[in-house]
Amino acid sequence: MPYQDETRWEQHLDNFRKAMRQLDAACRKTAYTDLERAGLVQIFELTFELCWKTLKDRLNHEGLTVMTPRETLRKAFEVEYLSQPEGEILLDALEKRELLSHTYEESIAKEAEQLIKNNYAPALNTVCIRLEQKRA
C-alpha cells in the first residue's frame, strides 16, 4: 500500500534542494577560516540528513518500508535512485558522520572539507537532481 501522505516526500525534497544550494555555495569557496569550515560541515550534515529522509519518504510513498539511513540508502540503490558509486559514497558519508563532527581537530576538519567538496556534495547533488526528475 503506498504511503498515505503523498506530499511529504515532496516537502522534504524542497528542503533538500534549498540545503543543497547552500552546500553548493559553501563548496565554491577556495579557502576557509576555522569557523567557515565548521559551517561547511554543518550544512553538509543537514543536507545529508535531508537527502536520506527524502529518499525514505519517496520509498515509503512507493510502498517500500525503510527505517534507518543505511537501510534507506541500500534500498534506494536497489530501486536505482542511486548509482553504485553514489551509494558507496553516501554509505561512506554515513559511516564518517561522527568523525566529521570533530571540526576542532584541524587535520580532521581539513579532511572533512576535502571529502565534502570532492565526494559527498557532488553525490548529494546528483541524488537531488534525480529526485527532482521523479517529481515530474
C-alpha positions as CSV (number, residue, x, y, z in Angstrom):
1,M,0.0,0.0,0.0
2,P,1.5,3.4,-1.0
3,Y,2.5,5.9,1.7
4,Q,-0.6,7.9,2.7
5,D,0.9,11.4,2.8
6,E,1.8,11.9,-0.9
7,T,3.3,15.3,-0.4
8,R,5.6,14.6,2.5
9,W,8.5,13.4,0.2
10,E,8.0,16.5,-2.0
11,Q,8.2,18.8,1.1
12,H,11.4,17.1,2.1
13,L,12.7,17.4,-1.5
14,D,12.0,21.2,-1.4
15,N,14.0,21.5,1.8
16,F,16.7,19.2,0.4
17,R,17.0,21.4,-2.7
18,K,17.4,24.5,-0.5
19,A,20.0,22.9,1.6
20,M,21.8,21.7,-1.5
21,R,22.0,25.3,-2.8
22,Q,23.6,26.3,0.5
23,L,26.1,23.4,0.4
24,D,27.0,24.2,-3.2
25,A,27.7,27.8,-2.3
26,A,29.8,26.7,0.6
27,C,31.8,24.3,-1.6
28,R,32.6,27.1,-4.1
29,K,34.9,28.8,-1.5
30,T,38.6,28.1,-2.1
31,A,39.8,28.9,1.4
32,Y,38.0,28.7,4.8
33,T,38.5,30.1,8.2
34,D,38.0,27.5,11.0
35,L,34.5,28.8,11.6
36,E,33.6,28.7,7.9
37,R,35.0,25.1,7.7
38,A,32.8,24.2,10.6
39,G,29.8,25.8,8.8
40,L,30.6,23.7,5.7
41,V,30.5,20.5,7.8
42,Q,27.2,21.6,9.5
43,I,25.5,22.4,6.2
44,F,26.7,19.1,4.8
45,E,25.3,17.2,7.8
46,L,21.9,19.0,7.3
47,T,21.9,18.3,3.6
48,F,22.8,14.6,4.1
49,E,20.0,14.2,6.7
50,L,17.5,15.7,4.3
51,C,18.8,13.5,1.5
52,W,18.2,10.2,3.3
53,K,14.9,11.4,4.7
54,T,13.7,12.4,1.3
55,L,14.7,9.1,-0.1
56,K,13.0,7.3,2.8
57,D,9.8,9.2,2.2
58,R,9.9,8.6,-1.5
59,L,10.4,4.9,-1.0
60,N,7.6,4.8,1.6
61,H,5.4,6.7,-1.0
62,E,6.1,3.8,-3.4
63,G,5.0,1.3,-0.7
64,L,8.6,0.3,0.4
65,T,9.2,0.3,4.1
66,V,12.6,1.5,5.3
67,M,13.6,3.0,8.6
68,T,17.3,3.7,9.1
69,P,19.6,5.8,7.0
70,R,21.7,2.7,6.0
71,E,18.6,0.7,5.0
72,T,17.2,3.7,3.1
73,L,20.4,4.1,1.1
74,R,20.6,0.4,0.3
75,K,17.0,0.2,-0.9
76,A,17.5,3.4,-2.9
77,F,20.4,1.7,-4.7
78,E,18.2,-1.4,-5.3
79,V,15.5,0.7,-7.0
80,E,18.1,2.7,-8.9
81,Y,17.6,6.0,-7.2
82,L,21.4,5.8,-6.5
83,S,24.1,4.5,-8.8
84,Q,26.7,2.2,-7.3
85,P,29.3,4.9,-6.9
86,E,26.7,7.3,-5.3
87,G,25.6,4.6,-3.0
88,E,29.1,3.8,-1.9
89,I,29.9,7.5,-1.4
90,L,26.8,8.1,0.7
91,L,27.4,5.0,2.8
92,D,30.9,6.3,3.4
93,A,29.5,9.6,4.4
94,L,27.1,7.8,6.8
95,E,30.0,6.0,8.4
96,K,32.1,9.1,8.7
97,R,29.4,11.4,10.0
98,E,30.7,11.1,13.6
99,L,34.3,11.7,12.5
100,L,33.3,14.8,10.5
101,S,31.8,16.4,13.6
102,H,35.2,16.8,15.2
103,T,36.0,20.1,13.4
104,Y,38.0,21.3,16.3
105,E,40.8,19.0,15.2
106,E,42.4,20.8,12.3
107,S,43.5,17.7,10.4
108,I,40.1,16.1,10.6
109,A,38.4,19.4,9.6
110,K,40.6,19.7,6.5
111,E,39.9,16.0,5.6
112,A,36.2,16.7,6.1
113,E,36.4,19.7,3.8
114,Q,38.0,17.7,1.0
115,L,35.6,14.8,1.4
116,I,32.6,17.1,1.3
117,K,33.8,19.1,-1.6
118,N,35.2,16.3,-3.8
119,N,32.9,13.3,-2.9
120,Y,29.9,13.9,-0.8
121,A,28.4,17.2,-2.2
122,P,28.6,16.0,-5.9
123,A,26.8,12.7,-5.0
124,L,24.2,14.6,-3.0
125,N,23.6,17.0,-5.9
126,T,23.1,14.1,-8.3
127,V,20.6,12.5,-6.0
128,C,18.7,15.8,-5.6
129,I,18.5,16.1,-9.4
130,R,17.3,12.5,-9.8
131,L,14.6,13.0,-7.2
132,E,13.5,16.2,-8.9
133,Q,13.0,14.2,-12.1
134,K,10.8,11.7,-10.1
135,R,8.6,14.6,-9.1
136,A,7.5,15.2,-12.6
